[in-house]
Structures are given as C-alpha cells and as structure tokens.
Amino acid sequence: MFKVNDNYLKLPGSYLFSTVARKQREYQTANPDKKIIRLSIGDVTLPLVPAVIDALHSAVDEMGNAETFKGYAPDLGYEFLRKTIADNDYRARGVNIDEDEIFISDGAKSDSANIQEIFSLDNKIAVCDPVYPVYVDSNVMAGRTGTYDKDTERWSDVIYMPCTAETDFAPVFPKEEPDIIYLCFPNNPTGSTVTKDQLQQWVDYALKIGAVIIYDAAYEAYISEDNVPHTIYECNGAKGCAIELRSFSKNAGFTGTRLGFTVVPKELKSNDVSLNALWARRHGTKFNGAPYIIQRAGEAVYSEEGKKQTAQQVAYYMNNAKVIREGLSSAGYTVSGGVNAPYIWLRTPDKMTSWEFFDYLLENANVVGTPGSGFGPSGEGYFRLTAFGSYESTVEAIERIKKM
Ligand SMILES: Cc1ncc(COP(=O)(O)O)c(C=O)c1O
C-alpha cells in the first residue's frame, strides 16, 4: 500500500484568504445593494506596460518562424536576461553578481518554497512573525518543523522572530541560533523595511554563526528611501551567506505572466560544498525553464521605455499607499508601512482583534482588508490594507473608513 508524505497532514488549514472571501461573499449576498471595495488583494491590477506587450508580440512571432523558434531554454535561463539583470539590478548598484549566479525561474513563490530542498533536514529555520506563509509551510512539507501547537500557532522546531511596533516591525536576533534565516524586505505583510546598517548586522550575524540568509526582495521596486538597501549584496560579506529571491510580479505586473530569479553566489559554501552548484543541479533536474516569450518580456522591463513605464505603475500604487496611510493617520489610526512597500499595516482600534476589525470594516465601510493574525500570532491586533486597487476605489474606501 502506498503511503503519503505525512508532513502534508501536519499542515494546519490555511483559512486566511478563503475565510476573507467567504465573509465577503456572505455579506454581499445579504446586502446586494452595497458596493464592496477590496483592499485585501496582494495582486496587481494595472495591465502589462506597452514595452512588455511589444516584446511579447515580437517573441510570439519568433516562435512561429522556423529560423527563430526556440525549444527548451538553457537551465539557468537565457543569457540575454541574466546579463540584463546582472547589469541593471546589481552592477548599476556597484554590486558584482555574475551571470552564472542568477537562476531564472517562474517566480519567487516557487523559489522561496523550493530553496529549502538543498539544505539538510537538520537545519533549524528562523522566520519573522508575522510572515509570508510559504517559508514555513514549505519547511513543514519537507519535515523540518517538528510539531504544531494549535494554541500558540507555532511549530516546535521553528524559531520565531516577532516583528512588533517596539522594533519598528523589524526582527531582533533570536536567543536560539538558527541555521537558515528567512528575511523579507520590504516586508509583506507589515510594509516595513530595514536600513542598510541593520541589514549589515544580519549579514555579520549570519557570517558569525555560520547561517544562511534567504532574502526575499520581491518588493524591491517599492523602495523610496535612500538608506534602504535594494539588494542584500550591498552589505559587506553577503555573498558568503545570502541567497536573494526576486520577482517580476510586483514591479512589472507579471503575477499572471510568471517570472522571477534567484541569486546564489558562487562563494556561498557549506564547508566545501557550493550552494550555487547544488541549486544548479536542482534547477536542471526539476525545472525546465521559464518560457522564451516571457524571458523576452522580462528583458523589456529593463529597456528605457520599460523602466519608465513600470516606474509609473509603481508610482501609481504608491500614491494609493499615501492616500491610505495619510487618510488613516488623519482619522486617528496608528499606521505603518506604505512608504517603501505597497502594504499598510494598521493597529486595530479599541483593542479589537484582527478578525473583529475585519467584520467591523466590512459592515460599516463595506471595505475588505486582511486580518494581521492570519500572517502569524504577532499579527494579532493588526490589519493589512494594500495599495493595489484603483485610485478611485482607494480614495472612496478611505472616505468611508473616515466616516465610520
Ligand atoms: C514576500 C513575497 N514573496 C514572494 C511572493 C510571490 O512572488 P511571485 O509572484 O514571483 O511568485 C509574494 C507574493 O505575494 C510575496 O508577498
């Protein structure tokens, strides 16, 4: 009789987004005349920019011509895209990343879930709390997290680093030493960031204790402040301890088009074993490449027009973020985020739980957000609103919240 991977059975149900959707649906059915505004979505809403669409069209034409048709892509991704990334995301910032340290993928979700495979099950992971759920769940599936305690909502073998208002939603060094540290800045869900000096301290800490940092920089394009690092490799020594995950989803609207990349520096080693070689082996065996058409579209994001057009989209979302942040502040809410990230993190008023505030907001303002507690126990008492809606609906949502 075959057996399943019981680690999957240990996963607690992920009720967050399904419960949000169900509550919204039930409310709408009971109140068909109400116009609900969703500020809960982590998905972009603006269409792909013209530079990307042009690149897609011409790549599609190439695929229809025997002379220019492309079959399987090279394991690491096409050279034209890896060179463009190395030049624009790294060399332009004074960071030297070689083309063969960049692995093109179909996005940061799969990379953030898969990267743990190249590490031994004995490693202890540390995650921020609240956190993007993929880091922990993928380690649960692998069998690295011990047992789950329903009351504390924590795994016995995971080190949690609470990110609270006291630390400006940044993690502090944990008491217990981790082997793998997941960091995500700008952060989902809190919208917080760390300064270059703070990130340097994490790099120094990882180098001192022999840990590896998995640095998720999916929201890098939203950074607006000068002292916030765009890549962890701006920090001294980071190539010896950090893997960086990047995505085209939030900077260029590729959530449905799918493209990302992971940087694994060649000098990153465990004893004498190169993580770059291990990830290359894994990538070559289990992944057959992002489509040629999409890699050409990704290249177009870095063209002069592509940069201009995608920057305008980021600015549009960040204007929404400003509307939310300033509107809520003026209404007396305690808010953070929304300066270097498309997420606004607000303290629920009158000691309401995250879910109580969800219901209150839905019933009184017909606005849907995401309860902070869904991202981890330290998110209780907080609420996430996103800047990915339209300007008009964002303004209207804030007007309604102000009137509550
Ligand atoms: C922190 C973080 N990492 C990764 C992703 C997923 O990115 P991608 O669309 O490239 O898979 C998300 C998506 O919301 C995210 O919030």
The ligand as an SDF file (V2000), in Angstrom:
LIG
                    3D

 16 16  0  0  0  0  0  0  0  0999 V2000
    7.0250   38.1820    0.1360 C   0  0  0  0  0  0  0  0  0  0  0  0
    6.5900   37.5760   -1.1320 C   0  0  0  0  0  0  0  0  0  0  0  0
    7.4320   36.7770   -1.7960 N   0  0  0  0  0  0  0  0  0  0  0  0
    7.0750   36.1890   -2.9430 C   0  0  0  0  0  0  0  0  0  0  0  0
    5.8210   36.3920   -3.4810 C   0  0  0  0  0  0  0  0  0  0  0  0
    5.4170   35.6830   -4.7370 C   0  0  0  0  0  0  0  0  0  0  0  0
    6.0020   36.2440   -5.8520 O   0  0  0  0  0  0  0  0  0  0  0  0
    5.8050   35.5960   -7.2920 P   0  0  0  0  0  0  0  0  0  0  0  0
    4.5630   36.1630   -7.8820 O   0  0  0  0  0  0  0  0  0  0  0  0
    7.0520   35.9780   -8.0310 O   0  0  0  0  0  0  0  0  0  0  0  0
    5.7110   34.1100   -7.1420 O   0  0  0  0  0  0  0  0  0  0  0  0
    4.9030   37.2090   -2.8260 C   0  0  0  0  0  0  0  0  0  0  0  0
    3.5510   37.3940   -3.3850 C   0  0  0  0  0  0  0  0  0  0  0  0
    2.6530   37.9690   -2.8710 O   0  0  0  0  0  0  0  0  0  0  0  0
    5.2960   37.8130   -1.6170 C   0  0  0  0  0  0  0  0  0  0  0  0
    4.4570   38.5940   -0.9400 O   0  0  0  0  0  0  0  0  0  0  0  0
  1  2  1  0
  2  3  1  0
  2 15  2  0
  3  4  2  0
  4  5  1  0
  5  6  1  0
  5 12  2  0
  6  7  1  0
  7  8  1  0
  8  9  2  0
  8 10  1  0
  8 11  1  0
 12 13  1  0
 12 15  1  0
 13 14  2  0
 15 16  1  0
M  END
$$$$
